[in-house]
Amino acid sequence: MGLSRVGATFVALLVATGMATGCGSSSTDTADTDATVTISHKFGETKVPENPARVVTVGWNDQDFVLALGIVPVVSRAWFDNYDNYPWVQEATGGKGVPTLSGEGIQYEDIAAAKPDVIFAIYETIDRPTYDRLSQIAPTVIQSGDYPDEETPWNEQLLRTGKALGKDAEAQALADQVNARIDEARAANPGFAGKVLVEDFGPENGGHYLIGEGDPRRALFDALGFAAQDTTGDVSEENVSLLDRDVLFVNGATEEQMTASPVFARLNVVKEDRTLYTTFDSNLSGALSYSGPKALLYALDQLVPQLSNAVNGRPIADLSHA
């Protein structure tokens, strides 16, 4: 996901945001009279003003966590084109959606123009120069050093976001709600435990990309007790047998598209109806990618019955538009 980051020069940015006096410094500077919340992260600490109102999100999925806590970002990172149409987003925004940054990557001028109180960049590979530059605009919340870049677990991201927004109790309540639903699903489906579920991401153009354990896009499968395949990344058609495990989840193509390949169609996991399919246009695909608490609750409703069917030899419903 590494995209080029092009913006104004450091001096121009300070002028544009009116912070030439240094009041927007990242880790330690804050007005003595202002109450703040301190967030530790991989580069040190950020002091966030209490109860920030103007929130900007530049991580790929950070807006989903902010929305779940009752705040609509003034601007957010664009990712899935149909994000505003997801049911949990419609509910959170009253159908209005979330404004997005122009172009690709982190648009510093757009961010500065939004005059944020805080910037979230948790689900993004943020290096020190990028962090420093964002922090000249507003206090910036990034991931801790406990996880690889872009692999912060959803519950850790939720609690980190809640702390920065002064909504610790709300964040914990949402985490508890999702975890209770996961525990309920695991208890009702002991057959999930230890079964290897392969997630094939984005194969509509004939390729296969396998998502491994720890990637937020398959966090729900891991939480439900499924094991992940050992191989990750691109898989050629010659090695498509790597997909032939207990359950296969195809994220990004329909059954018709996939089974047009004779090699794929001959896999036992396909012939025996242990394969689930959804498209990138579906709410389900968006829910798994954004993985905020409301998105995960939606995904659980759609997935658990069909995963149970796959494990127990029952017919699977079409999830292409779930």
Secondary structure, DSSP 8 states (H G I E B T S, - for coil): ---------HHHHHHHHT-TTSTT-SSS---TTS-EEEEEETTEEEEEESS-SSEEE-SSSHHHHHHHTT---SEE---STTGGGSHHHHHHHTT----B-SSSS--HHHHHHT--SEEE--SS---HHHHHHHHTTS-EE---TTS-TT---HHHHHHHHHHHTT-HHHHHHHHHHHHHHHHHHHHH-GGGTT-EEEEEES-TTS-EEEE-TT-GGGHHHHHTT-EE-S--EEE-GGGGGGG-SSEEEEES--HHHHHTSHHHHT-HHHHTT-EEEE-TTSHHHHHHHH--HHHHHHHHHHHHHHHHHHHHT------TT-
